[in-house]
Amino acid sequence: MSTQAKFRDILNIYSFSCKLPGTGEEIEFKPLTTGQLKKLLTYEKERNPIIQEQAIDQIIRQSVVTEGFDTNSLYLEDRFFLLIQIRKKSKGETLEFTHNCEKCGSQTLMRVNLDDLPTIERKEDVDQIVELGDGVKVKLRHITRRDYIGLDPRKLKGLTDLQASAEMQLYIHAIGIEYIETKQYGIETDITVDDKKYLLENVPTSGYEKIKQWYEDNFFGVDFNYTVSCISCTDEIKIEIPVEGAFFL
């Protein structure tokens, strides 16, 4: 009878820890193995944002070893922060992506050291009330993975990548509304996600911009904005670093 090679005993000892910027919770995790990364190839060309989110759930569950850890309880910002930490320990701190210059049309290969990106902690005692105009107010909050885990992928079926991304963003902002207040009806809390989404789609653009501004002003986690410079015309622009299928591959 053959016995297992002794080196196997040392392969599972490496673990790291990080402190979540939103909750302050200390999380212990292990890097993804080559075998686990190979399984992620099935998501490499996936464009449905809801299925992409399910892939992220899988990555985090395979990596985190903290006892009692619940992926669904993570703030979205903490979830992305944790994903970055796992990626750094699994594939390294350097992330490469191609930037297409809108000014001259040339492509530039960008290299970013993920360790250099700043991390922002969550603010305390934030004013959650936002006035959208015409006597309409909403109370906002940061949402967790559990808040939107039940979204049906079919809701985005038939949409282009850009349309699906915009629709997903609408749903997430809708879920973040705790209540809606109007002059006529006062505060309403028993509201469906579709009704909240209807509000966002039908208020003036300036009203929806105020909601997006609230999340921008109260952002926490890894700042994924980065200034890129075109190698040909030296034009500079600040962008959000793309997270695509090859992020882990």
BELRA-V65854 format. One record per residue. PHI is phi in whole degrees, -180 to 180 (NA if undefined). NEAR is the number of other C-alpha atoms within 12 Angstrom. Layout:
BEGIN
((PHI;NEAR) (PHI;NEAR))
END
This chain:
BEGIN
((NA;3) (-80;5) (-112;7) (-69;8) (-62;9) (-66;9) (-62;10) (-60;10) (-66;10) (-96;10) (-74;14) (-104;16) (-94;13) (-82;19) (-144;22) (-134;25) (-139;21) (-149;28) (-104;22) (-69;30) (-70;30) (-87;32) (-102;25) (80;19) (-70;20) (-90;20) (-117;33) (-102;27) (-146;33) (-117;32) (-64;35) (-72;35) (-84;23) (-59;14) (-64;13) (-68;22) (-64;27) (-62;16) (-66;18) (-75;27) (-59;19) (-67;17) (-101;27) (-57;21) (-109;18) (-71;20) (-115;27) (-75;32) (-58;37) (-68;31) (-70;28) (-60;27) (-64;34) (-66;26) (-66;29) (-64;34) (-55;28) (-63;22) (-59;35) (-67;36) (-63;30) (-71;27) (-98;34) (-72;31) (-118;25) (-61;21) (-66;12) (79;12) (-66;19) (-125;20) (-55;33) (-70;25) (-86;23) (-71;32) (-58;32) (-59;36) (-67;32) (-68;38) (-63;38) (-68;31) (-57;36) (-65;40) (-59;41) (-63;38) (-63;38) (-65;37) (-63;34) (-62;27) (-81;27) (-91;30) (-123;25) (108;21) (-82;21) (-88;21) (-118;28) (-109;23) (-153;24) (-100;22) (-105;30) (-95;24) (-72;24) (-74;19) (-82;17) (-117;17) (86;15) (-82;18) (-107;21) (-130;23) (-81;18) (-103;23) (-125;20) (-120;24) (-89;21) (-62;29) (-68;20) (-84;17) (-77;23) (-71;17) (-115;27) (-112;23) (-86;21) (-69;24) (-76;19) (-100;13) (53;9) (-86;17) (-72;16) (-94;25) (-91;24) (-126;29) (-89;27) (-93;29) (111;20) (56;14) (77;18) (-102;27) (-127;31) (-132;37) (-105;30) (-109;32) (-151;29) (-76;35) (-106;27) (-108;25) (-61;28) (-61;23) (-61;25) (-130;29) (-66;26) (-89;19) (-60;24) (-82;17) (-55;23) (-68;15) (-63;20) (-106;25) (-65;19) (85;14) (-90;18) (-71;14) (-57;18) (-67;15) (-65;18) (-64;24) (-64;22) (-66;19) (-66;29) (-63;31) (-64;25) (-61;30) (-62;34) (-64;36) (-67;39) (-65;35) (-63;36) (-73;36) (-85;39) (-80;27) (-154;29) (-118;36) (-121;28) (-129;20) (-64;14) (-73;12) (-118;13) (72;14) (-90;19) (-118;21) (-110;19) (-87;14) (-127;21) (-75;19) (-61;26) (-65;21) (-68;21) (-65;31) (-64;26) (-60;20) (-58;31) (-64;34) (-79;22) (-120;16) (-78;23) (-56;17) (-53;15) (-62;18) (-68;24) (-66;31) (-62;22) (-66;26) (-66;36) (-63;27) (-67;18) (-60;28) (-68;30) (-69;19) (-68;17) (-110;24) (-64;27) (-143;30) (111;32) (-78;31) (-79;27) (-95;28) (-85;21) (-149;24) (-87;20) (-106;27) (-124;26) (-68;24) (-71;20) (-93;18) (-105;18) (61;18) (-65;21) (-112;20) (-151;19) (-94;16) (-129;20) (-91;18) (-58;26) (-70;20) (-114;26) (-118;25) (-58;24) (-83;22) (-55;31) (-108;35) (-108;26))
END
